[in-house]
Amino acid sequence: MCILLKSPRGRPSFGFLSLWANVMLEYTLEEARTLLQKNITQAKEASDVVDEDLGFLRDQTTTTEVSMARVYNWNVKRRLETKKLASSGESGEASV
């Protein structure tokens, strides 16, 4: 947001706020101050919500990574057991 204050002499009595592309509105200083304070408050509240959401996503990512590691380890263990059974089956047939 761009702010332009203009006054013929001395202290400015009004200002212009550029709100978005090619849009500029004239406000009294008090109105501009109120609008900017409201925008700052809303931005801080939105930032707090985003921080909470990021914390939740971090927790979910950690949970997902742990679950994936458990599934991977289970699969490794299952393959080793399958290999042991296959090798013991082959050696058992050869000895008969």
Protein Blocks (a to p, Z undefined) as FASTA:
>chain_A
ZZddddfbhjafbdcddfbghiacdddfklmmmmmmmmmmmmmmmmmmmmmmmmmmmmmm
mmmmmmmmmmmmmmmmmmmmmmmmmmmmmmmmmmZZ
